């Protein structure tokens, strides 16, 4: 790919990104959405977060983790337990890291 093709590609991707992000800002009035779609959109951030985090926790180098003796699994279980008990995001992150770091650094998991 020469520099002209690279510039055209970058500009094309920029235009596509601009259109995709401004799609909901262009109409003069709010777009009507069916109630089922509105309800489903409430779960979109959670679904995106799960889609990012779960593969990081249960996979390594493209394959499932073969053993339970992995710091990521234990830390994720501890963090999930904390969240179920207290319902706080900051505490969930703190508990997950407080379990993960000693297992990773101390035991080398």
MMTF fields as JSON, N, C-alpha, C and O atoms, coordinates in Angstrom:
{
  "mmtfVersion": "1.0.0",
  "mmtfProducer": "UNKNOWN",
  "numBonds": 435,
  "numAtoms": 436,
  "numGroups": 109,
  "numChains": 1,
  "numModels": 1,
  "chainsPerModel": [1],
  "groupsPerChain": [109],
  "chainIdList": ["A"],
  "bondAtomList": [4, 2, 8, 6, 12, 10, 16, 14, 20, 18, 24, 22, 28, 26, 32, 30, 36, 34, 40, 38, 44, 42, 48, 46, 52, 50, 56, 54, 60, 58, 64, 62, 68, 66, 72, 70, 76, 74, 80, 78, 84, 82, 88, 86, 92, 90, 96, 94, 100, 98, 104, 102, 108, 106, 112, 110, 116, 114, 120, 118, 124, 122, 128, 126, 132, 130, 136, 134, 140, 138, 144, 142, 148, 146, 152, 150, 156, 154, 160, 158, 164, 162, 168, 166, 172, 170, 176, 174, 180, 178, 184, 182, 188, 186, 192, 190, 196, 194, 200, 198, 204, 202, 208, 206, 212, 210, 216, 214, 220, 218, 224, 222, 228, 226, 232, 230, 236, 234, 240, 238, 244, 242, 248, 246, 252, 250, 256, 254, 260, 258, 264, 262, 268, 266, 272, 270, 276, 274, 280, 278, 284, 282, 288, 286, 292, 290, 296, 294, 300, 298, 304, 302, 308, 306, 312, 310, 316, 314, 320, 318, 324, 322, 328, 326, 332, 330, 336, 334, 340, 338, 344, 342, 348, 346, 352, 350, 356, 354, 360, 358, 364, 362, 368, 366, 372, 370, 376, 374, 380, 378, 384, 382, 388, 386, 392, 390, 396, 394, 400, 398, 404, 402, 408, 406, 412, 410, 416, 414, 420, 418, 424, 422, 428, 426, 432, 430],
  "bondOrderList": [1, 1, 1, 1, 1, 1, 1, 1, 1, 1, 1, 1, 1, 1, 1, 1, 1, 1, 1, 1, 1, 1, 1, 1, 1, 1, 1, 1, 1, 1, 1, 1, 1, 1, 1, 1, 1, 1, 1, 1, 1, 1, 1, 1, 1, 1, 1, 1, 1, 1, 1, 1, 1, 1, 1, 1, 1, 1, 1, 1, 1, 1, 1, 1, 1, 1, 1, 1, 1, 1, 1, 1, 1, 1, 1, 1, 1, 1, 1, 1, 1, 1, 1, 1, 1, 1, 1, 1, 1, 1, 1, 1, 1, 1, 1, 1, 1, 1, 1, 1, 1, 1, 1, 1, 1, 1, 1, 1],
  "groupList": [{"groupName": "UNK", "atomNameList": ["N", "CA", "C", "O"], "elementList": ["N", "C", "C", "O"], "formalChargeList": [0, 0, 0, 0], "bondAtomList": [1, 0, 2, 1, 3, 2], "bondOrderList": [1, 1, 2], "singleLetterCode": "X", "chemCompType": "L-PEPTIDE LINKING"}],
  "groupTypeList": [0, 0, 0, 0, 0, 0, 0, 0, 0, 0, 0, 0, 0, 0, 0, 0, 0, 0, 0, 0, 0, 0, 0, 0, 0, 0, 0, 0, 0, 0, 0, 0, 0, 0, 0, 0, 0, 0, 0, 0, 0, 0, 0, 0, 0, 0, 0, 0, 0, 0, 0, 0, 0, 0, 0, 0, 0, 0, 0, 0, 0, 0, 0, 0, 0, 0, 0, 0, 0, 0, 0, 0, 0, 0, 0, 0, 0, 0, 0, 0, 0, 0, 0, 0, 0, 0, 0, 0, 0, 0, 0, 0, 0, 0, 0, 0, 0, 0, 0, 0, 0, 0, 0, 0, 0, 0, 0, 0, 0],
  "groupIdList": [1, 2, 3, 4, 5, 6, 7, 8, 9, 10, 11, 12, 13, 14, 15, 16, 17, 18, 19, 20, 21, 22, 23, 24, 25, 26, 27, 28, 29, 30, 31, 32, 33, 34, 35, 36, 37, 38, 39, 40, 41, 42, 43, 44, 45, 46, 47, 48, 49, 50, 51, 52, 53, 54, 55, 56, 57, 58, 59, 60, 61, 62, 63, 64, 65, 66, 67, 68, 69, 70, 71, 72, 73, 74, 75, 76, 77, 78, 79, 80, 81, 82, 83, 84, 85, 86, 87, 88, 89, 90, 91, 92, 93, 94, 95, 96, 97, 98, 99, 100, 101, 102, 103, 104, 105, 106, 107, 108, 109],
  "secStructList": [7, 7, 2, 2, 2, 2, 2, 2, 2, 2, 2, 2, 2, 2, 2, 2, 2, 2, 2, 2, 2, 2, 2, 2, 2, 2, 1, 1, 1, 7, 7, 7, 7, 7, 2, 2, 2, 2, 2, 2, 2, 6, 6, 2, 2, 2, 2, 2, 2, 2, 2, 2, 2, 2, 2, 2, 2, 2, 3, 3, 6, 6, 3, 3, 7, 1, 7, 1, 7, 7, 2, 2, 2, 2, 2, 2, 2, 2, 2, 2, 2, 2, 2, 2, 2, 2, 7, 7, 2, 2, 2, 2, 2, 2, 2, 2, 2, 2, 2, 2, 2, 0, 0, 0, 0, 0, 1, 7, 7],
  "xCoordList": [0.853, 0.0, 0.899, 1.752, 0.69, 1.491, 0.83, -0.238, 1.459, 0.97, -0.378, -1.18, -0.648, -1.943, -3.07, -4.105, -2.877, -3.893, -4.095, -5.226, -3.031, -3.145, -3.941, -4.787, -3.686, -4.412, -5.888, -6.751, -6.185, -7.582, -8.276, -9.431, -7.588, -8.17, -8.459, -9.536, -7.517, -7.707, -8.852, -9.68, -8.91, -10.007, -11.352, -12.346, -11.391, -12.633, -13.111, -14.299, -12.186, -12.564, -13.031, -13.928, -12.418, -12.852, -14.272, -15.069, -14.589, -15.948, -16.952, -18.01, -16.637, -17.541, -17.758, -18.884, -16.696, -16.819, -17.672, -18.533, -17.447, -18.237, -19.719, -20.566, -20.033, -21.434, -22.069, -23.207, -21.326, -21.881, -22.127, -23.118, -21.253, -21.418, -22.438, -23.036, -22.649, -23.592, -24.963, -25.844, -25.159, -26.425, -27.611, -28.663, -27.453, -28.566, -28.687, -29.683, -27.708, -27.771, -28.35, -28.784, -28.367, -28.812, -30.318, -30.699, -31.195, -32.635, -33.054, -32.455, -34.101, -34.602, -35.393, -35.469, -35.976, -36.744, -36.219, -35.484, -36.604, -36.134, -36.705, -37.879, -35.852, -36.295, -37.109, -36.658, -38.307, -39.108, -38.523, -38.251, -38.339, -37.852, -38.921, -39.578, -39.1, -40.06, -39.617, -38.422, -40.563, -40.212, -39.221, -38.367, -39.333, -38.421, -36.975, -36.034, -36.8, -35.461, -34.917, -33.742, -35.762, -35.333, -34.882, -33.873, -35.629, -35.279, -33.958, -33.125, -33.777, -32.55, -31.333, -30.249, -31.486, -30.362, -29.854, -28.715, -30.67, -30.201, -29.093, -28.258, -29.08, -28.096, -26.881, -25.962, -26.85, -25.736, -24.388, -23.409, -24.289, -22.981, -22.49, -21.304, -23.381, -23.002, -22.551, -21.565, -23.258, -22.881, -21.516, -20.718, -21.245, -19.938, -18.824, -17.758, -19.062, -18.065, -17.782, -16.624, -18.817, -18.642, -17.886, -17.032, -18.198, -17.519, -16.03, -15.247, -15.632, -14.216, -13.526, -12.413, -14.172, -13.511, -13.467, -12.433, -14.531, -14.581, -13.465, -12.812, -13.21, -12.096, -10.745, -9.879, -10.559, -9.303, -9.135, -8.013, -10.235, -10.162, -10.018, -9.251, -10.722, -10.764, -9.869, -9.791, -9.198, -8.359, -6.939, -6.702, -6.012, -4.634, -4.09, -4.168, -3.546, -3.017, -4.038, -3.688, -5.289, -6.321, -6.92, -7.731, -6.546, -7.089, -7.598, -7.13, -8.562, -9.087, -7.999, -7.112, -8.08, -7.115, -7.333, -8.457, -6.281, -6.457, -6.618, -7.012, -6.332, -6.374, -7.095, -7.193, -7.594, -8.234, -7.205, -7.547, -5.955, -4.901, -4.39, -3.221, -5.252, -4.893, -5.377, -6.519, -4.515, -4.834, -6.03, -6.803, -6.195, -7.307, -8.649, -9.584, -8.756, -10.025, -10.383, -11.52, -9.399, -9.661, -10.017, -10.938, -9.292, -9.575, -10.954, -11.669, -11.328, -12.645, -13.752, -14.776, -13.555, -14.557, -14.67, -15.773, -13.523, -13.55, -14.231, -15.027, -13.92, -14.541, -16.047, -16.827, -16.458, -17.891, -18.601, -19.727, -17.934, -18.515, -18.683, -19.71, -17.684, -17.772, -18.918, -19.691, -19.026, -20.08, -21.458, -22.38, -21.6, -22.89, -23.238, -24.411, -22.205, -22.446, -22.686, -23.629, -21.846, -21.882, -22.418, -22.811, -22.444, -22.934, -22.156, -22.736, -20.853, -20.039, -18.946, -18.243, -18.8, -17.823, -16.399, -15.529, -16.148, -14.797, -14.306, -13.161, -15.156, -14.79, -14.548, -13.668, -15.315, -15.138, -13.758, -13.061, -13.379, -12.058, -10.962, -9.983, -11.128, -10.107, -9.942, -8.816, -11.037, -10.962, -10.337, -9.498, -10.739, -10.154, -8.645, -7.907, -8.189, -6.748, -6.023, -4.889, -6.669, -6.044, -5.887, -4.991, -6.725, -6.587, -5.626, -4.813, -5.72, -4.914, -3.414, -2.606, -3.051, -1.627, -0.832, 0.236, -1.285, -0.49, -0.39, 0.653, -1.469, -1.417, -0.445, 0.315, -0.472, 0.397, 1.847, 2.758, 2.057, 3.423, 4.021, 5.195, 3.207, 3.72, 3.836, 4.875, 2.802, 2.807, 3.199, 3.454, 3.247, 3.631, 2.593, 2.93, 1.342, 0.272, 0.102, -0.747],
  "yCoordList": [-1.168, 0.0, 1.23, 1.397, 2.081, 3.296, 4.399, 4.192, 5.548, 6.615, 7.168, 7.582, 7.188, 7.679, 6.772, 7.252, 5.473, 4.527, 4.642, 4.552, 4.836, 4.977, 6.222, 6.172, 7.333, 8.575, 8.422, 8.836, 7.827, 7.609, 6.693, 6.929, 5.658, 4.737, 5.453, 5.284, 6.246, 6.974, 7.97, 8.069, 8.698, 9.66, 8.942, 9.399, 7.821, 7.051, 6.533, 6.607, 6.01, 5.533, 6.686, 6.515, 7.851, 9.019, 9.431, 9.743, 9.432, 9.789, 8.767, 9.143, 7.491, 6.444, 6.583, 6.445, 6.854, 7.03, 8.24, 8.172, 9.342, 10.553, 10.311, 10.719, 9.654, 9.367, 8.421, 8.627, 7.385, 6.419, 7.056, 6.738, 7.936, 8.553, 9.678, 9.967, 10.32, 11.428, 11.003, 11.847, 9.72, 9.236, 9.644, 10.007, 9.587, 9.918, 11.417, 11.864, 12.194, 13.649, 14.364, 15.51, 13.719, 14.361, 14.625, 15.702, 13.72, 13.995, 15.171, 15.426, 15.882, 17.028, 16.618, 17.37, 15.438, 14.96, 13.593, 12.935, 13.186, 11.908, 10.748, 10.746, 9.772, 8.6, 7.696, 7.36, 7.301, 6.417, 5.0, 4.421, 4.466, 3.102, 2.269, 2.74, 1.04, 0.169, -0.085, -0.056, -0.332, -0.552, -1.699, -1.629, -2.748, -3.88, -3.468, -3.946, -2.59, -2.11, -1.213, -1.31, -0.345, 0.506, -0.344, -0.043, -1.399, -2.292, -3.013, -3.166, -3.449, -4.162, -3.244, -3.692, -1.977, -1.038, -0.762, -0.326, -1.005, -0.827, -1.812, -1.535, -2.968, -4.004, -3.961, -4.762, -3.062, -2.997, -2.713, -3.378, -1.761, -1.535, -2.761, -3.088, -3.426, -4.623, -5.727, -6.413, -5.896, -6.93, -6.634, -7.548, -5.368, -5.008, -5.258, -5.757, -4.918, -5.133, -6.624, -7.026, -7.428, -8.875, -9.437, -10.31, -8.942, -9.435, -9.113, -9.816, -8.078, -7.718, -8.465, -8.96, -8.554, -9.083, -10.602, -11.166, -11.278, -12.736, -13.431, -14.31, -13.09, -13.756, -13.503, -14.378, -12.313, -12.023, -12.875, -13.21, -13.222, -13.989, -15.485, -16.159, -16.006, -17.462, -17.994, -19.207, -17.118, -17.58, -17.041, -15.963, -17.817, -17.364, -17.851, -19.04, -16.949, -17.249, -17.955, -18.862, -17.536, -18.072, -19.397, -19.954, -19.924, -21.205, -21.045, -20.187, -21.882, -21.831, -22.202, -23.003, -21.612, -21.908, -23.351, -23.723, -24.171, -25.597, -25.918, -27.036, -24.996, -25.294, -24.193, -23.055, -24.555, -23.566, -22.756, -21.728, -23.198, -22.5, -21.328, -21.292, -20.395, -19.202, -17.99, -17.949, -17.019, -15.842, -15.08, -14.509, -15.061, -14.313, -14.909, -14.173, -16.231, -16.878, -16.645, -16.301, -16.835, -16.658, -15.206, -14.941, -14.256, -12.837, -12.455, -11.669, -13.009, -12.716, -13.261, -12.604, -14.454, -15.013, -14.173, -13.926, -13.729, -12.887, -11.551, -11.069, -10.958, -9.684, -9.849, -8.99, -10.943, -11.188, -11.394, -10.934, -12.09, -12.267, -10.946, -10.708, -10.087, -8.765, -7.961, -7.327, -7.989, -7.226, -7.747, -6.961, -9.066, -9.632, -9.229, -9.068, -9.064, -8.721, -7.228, -6.844, -6.371, -4.942, -4.063, -2.924, -4.552, -3.812, -2.518, -1.517, -2.542, -1.361, -1.658, -2.662, -0.795, -1.011, -0.825, -1.646, 0.239, 0.497, -0.632, -1.067, -1.107, -2.231, -3.498, -4.289, -3.698, -4.868, -4.856, -5.87, -3.703, -3.581, -3.778, -4.481, -3.156, -3.264, -4.713, -5.194, -5.401, -6.792, -7.671, -8.519, -7.475, -8.259, -8.072, -9.044, -6.849, -6.589, -7.054, -7.527, -6.925, -7.392, -8.91, -9.426, -9.612, -11.07, -11.427, -12.341, -10.709, -11.028, -10.814, -11.688, -9.653, -9.32, -10.283, -10.718, -10.646, -11.609, -12.976, -13.626, -13.407, -14.695, -14.645, -15.587, -13.562, -13.444, -13.2, -13.861, -12.249, -11.886, -12.843, -13.203, -13.259, -14.111, -15.565, -16.185, -16.12, -17.538, -17.771, -18.907, -16.709, -16.847, -17.493, -18.044, -17.441, -18.057, -17.304, -17.659],
  "zCoordList": [0.0, 0.0, 0.0, 0.871, -0.989, -1.035, -0.201, 0.374, -0.141, 0.746, 0.286, 1.123, -1.01, -1.497, -1.028, -0.565, -1.144, -0.681, 0.823, 1.302, 1.563, 3.011, 3.373, 4.266, 2.701, 2.982, 2.637, 3.411, 1.473, 1.076, 2.084, 2.44, 2.543, 3.527, 4.835, 5.407, 5.313, 6.575, 6.456, 7.361, 5.365, 5.17, 5.057, 5.622, 4.331, 4.22, 5.567, 5.883, 6.358, 7.687, 8.58, 9.405, 8.41, 9.176, 8.829, 9.714, 7.537, 7.099, 7.617, 8.121, 7.501, 7.991, 9.499, 9.979, 10.238, 11.685, 12.012, 12.889, 11.323, 11.555, 11.289, 12.083, 10.185, 9.869, 10.889, 11.31, 11.283, 12.226, 13.59, 14.247, 14.017, 15.339, 15.338, 16.374, 14.188, 14.149, 13.643, 13.474, 13.401, 12.856, 13.722, 13.197, 15.039, 15.927, 16.169, 16.738, 15.758, 15.939, 14.727, 14.844, 13.573, 12.342, 12.279, 11.819, 12.707, 12.601, 13.488, 14.533, 13.041, 13.789, 15.028, 16.0, 14.989, 16.142, 16.568, 15.832, 17.751, 18.285, 17.469, 17.099, 17.203, 16.46, 17.383, 18.478, 16.945, 17.795, 17.804, 16.752, 18.992, 19.145, 19.827, 20.756, 19.377, 20.052, 21.492, 21.785, 22.385, 23.796, 24.005, 24.889, 23.2, 23.375, 23.041, 23.674, 22.057, 21.707, 22.818, 23.172, 23.368, 24.49, 25.678, 26.316, 25.968, 27.07, 26.787, 27.68, 25.553, 25.186, 25.252, 25.628, 24.897, 24.917, 26.325, 26.492, 27.335, 28.716, 29.058, 29.919, 28.386, 28.686, 27.766, 27.938, 26.808, 25.861, 26.534, 26.195, 27.468, 28.103, 28.883, 28.841, 29.577, 30.319, 29.368, 29.635, 28.278, 27.305, 26.689, 26.479, 26.401, 25.844, 26.853, 26.492, 28.101, 29.143, 29.327, 29.443, 29.352, 29.487, 28.286, 28.44, 27.101, 25.897, 25.905, 25.268, 26.605, 26.695, 27.826, 27.65, 28.987, 30.176, 30.208, 30.567, 29.853, 29.979, 29.191, 29.753, 27.925, 27.243, 27.918, 27.912, 28.498, 29.19, 30.437, 30.816, 31.071, 32.316, 32.042, 32.73, 31.073, 30.894, 29.776, 29.582, 29.044, 27.944, 28.061, 28.607, 27.536, 27.403, 26.073, 25.762, 25.298, 23.968, 23.073, 22.318, 23.163, 22.297, 22.703, 21.962, 23.862, 24.327, 25.749, 26.498, 26.113, 27.478, 28.478, 28.184, 29.652, 30.709, 31.161, 31.497, 31.176, 31.469, 32.954, 33.287, 33.845, 35.27, 36.035, 35.575, 37.209, 38.085, 38.86, 39.445, 38.875, 39.608, 38.781, 38.396, 38.517, 37.767, 38.547, 39.006, 38.69, 39.505, 38.954, 39.724, 37.645, 37.058, 37.447, 37.76, 37.432, 37.789, 39.249, 39.572, 40.133, 41.563, 41.86, 42.632, 41.25, 41.467, 40.928, 41.55, 39.774, 39.212, 40.109, 40.297, 40.662, 41.587, 42.854, 43.341, 43.394, 44.59, 44.298, 45.103, 43.156, 42.784, 42.572, 42.984, 41.934, 41.728, 43.06, 43.25, 43.984, 45.314, 46.037, 46.672, 45.945, 46.575, 45.959, 46.677, 44.631, 43.982, 44.379, 44.594, 44.476, 44.889, 46.315, 46.652, 47.16, 48.56, 48.751, 49.443, 48.147, 48.433, 47.299, 47.551, 46.082, 44.913, 44.648, 44.229, 44.891, 44.634, 43.623, 43.742, 42.633, 41.572, 42.084, 41.793, 42.84, 43.331, 44.226, 44.104, 45.119, 45.974, 45.175, 45.515, 44.122, 43.266, 42.616, 42.591, 42.095, 41.467, 42.508, 42.259, 43.675, 44.715, 45.191, 45.321, 45.446, 45.911, 44.838, 45.141, 43.59, 42.502, 42.422, 42.259, 42.534, 42.46, 43.721, 43.641, 44.895, 46.13, 46.156, 46.825, 45.455, 45.349, 44.221, 44.358, 43.11, 41.944, 42.165, 41.853, 42.701, 42.81, 43.682, 43.251, 44.888, 45.657, 44.976, 45.037, 44.33, 43.645, 42.46, 42.236, 41.717, 40.536, 40.945, 40.447, 41.854, 42.232, 43.258, 43.166, 44.245, 45.302, 44.894, 45.121, 44.301, 43.93, 42.47, 42.069, 41.682, 40.278, 39.4, 38.352, 39.797, 38.993, 37.715, 36.897]
}
